[in-house]
Amino acid sequence: MRHLAYSVLLLAVVSVCGAAKEETLDELKIGFASARLEDRPELGIRIARTQLRNADQLYAASHVEQARAAVDDIVSYSEKARDAATQSKKRLKNVEIDVRKIADKLRDIKRTLAFEDQPPVEQAIRRLEDVRTTLLQAMFAKDKDKKDQKK
């Protein structure tokens, strides 16, 4: 029994150390595609956050087309995280909070852009707000269903 406890503890420590390694964007995307449904919300948000940092740096370096591709990934993986969260009924609140923070950062980025570069970012922000709305509806519909069942 004691040996089993040490084995489990060792496995947990190795897992944490392995997870601490910074994964590349491609590794995260491959991991997302093969991940369990319960793990996809967190992975989708990690990819979106990574692409948010990339988009900010690319816009600052005047690489507008590459930055737009990163913004498209932000929206795409935020939507995938939302879908996985609503299907698994896990991490709804966390995904909603993360998407709100991402949308806020995109608003900040948008303010620094030339006028002609702002529309794609504005569209991405609107889509992220739709993601948040869907998540909020799923969270509060669940609470309403529980209240209705108690009656």
Secondary structure, 3 states (H helix, E strand, C coil): CHHHHHHHHHHHHHHHHHHHCCCCHHHHHHHHHHCCHHHHHHHHHHHHHHHHHHHHHHHHCCCHHHHHHHHHHHHHHHHHHHHHHHHHCCCHHHHHHHHHHHHHHHHHHHHHCCHHHHHHHHHHHHHHHHHHHHHHHHHHHHHHHHHHHHC
